[in-house]
Amino acid sequence: MADLQKKDLLELYRWMLLSRITEERMTEYHKHSPLPELPHSGIGQEAISAGTVYGLRPDDLILPSLRTRGAFIFKGIPQRMMMAGAFAKVTGAARGKNTSHHMGYRPAGVIAGSGVVAAHLPVGVGVALAARLQKKDYIAVAYFGDGASNRGDVHESMNMAAVMKLGLVFICENNLYSISTPASKHSGIVDLARRADGYGMPGVVVDGNDVLAVYDAAMQAYARARAGEGPTFIECKTYRWLGHSERDPRDLRPKEEIEAWKRKCPVKRFREYLLAGGHADEADLDAIRAGVTADVDDAVKFAEESPFPPGGEAVLHVYGEGRADQ
């Protein structure tokens, strides 16, 4: 993190707070006035989105996963547009036709996702291959969870990316549970990054609640990718605080385990780091929180007041405009 200055550290903190408060508002809102989008909260995993996106260039492309909501915003999707997507409003990036955790937005370098678990990984391979064919050095970053890591899509994508030495970085958000199934019950290894060895790429295990550790690992992987040295598998060990989604309140995880991980809160941890290192004081960080809270309030108001898409919107953007050879 030698290249990070005070302004960078404070921006990383702002990003993490923005992700946290956005998720909190969405889950709370859903309790009293159900959103068209069913929230799948990523609270507790904010360091991964912030740490992996901060070092990206504007022309780099990301393929977020279910709990990588922060990455959408950090990569450049306006906060208002992001919230409008959750409300299924026409002002959202997908104009009401897709949820905010699956929608894409090409101007910001966000590739549309899929409701099929891990189906976006092969798309990531295609994005990285496109960079090769265009003779450009932009890279692709694909996110997925520990449960998705068992899908064939992931392994086929890792194999092809490694064989062709494509500029694709695999970010595994290992929050220890696939819905309600513990990682120990769906994988025979503790460190999923070990699987990278079988494909001839580096596999890195990092503390996913330490934003600076995530940033360092990501920057090394991005440098390899741009240099034509191929993909990297980064496993970020973390934990989601809430259940799989807001639809099913049943959560079979031990309460003691949840509370223990809450004490490892990535936002609180980074706040303490900034204070202890003299990078900021309490007033600085409180001002950042106030600003972020105001931004989220504004986004919610914008989403509430935005119209739903008209009926004719359903038949738009189904097919590409023009001919492929034009």
Secondary structure, 3 states (H helix, E strand, C coil): CCCCCHHHHHHHHHHHHHHHHHHHHHHHHHHHCCCCCCCCCCCCCHHHHHHHHCCCCCCCEEECCCCCHHHHHHHCCCHHHHHHHHCCCCCCCCCCCCCCCCCCEHHHCECCCCCCCCCHHHHHHHHHHHHHHCCCCCCEEEEEECCHHHCHHHHHHHHHHHHCCCCEEEEEEECCEECCEEHHHHCCCCCHHHHHHHHCCCEEEEECCCHHHHHHHHHHHHHHHHCCCCCEEEEEECCCCCCCCCCCCCCCCCHHHHHHHHCCCHHHHHHHHHHHCCCCCHHHHHHHHHHHHHHHHHHHHHHHHCCCCCHHHHHCCCCCCCCCCC
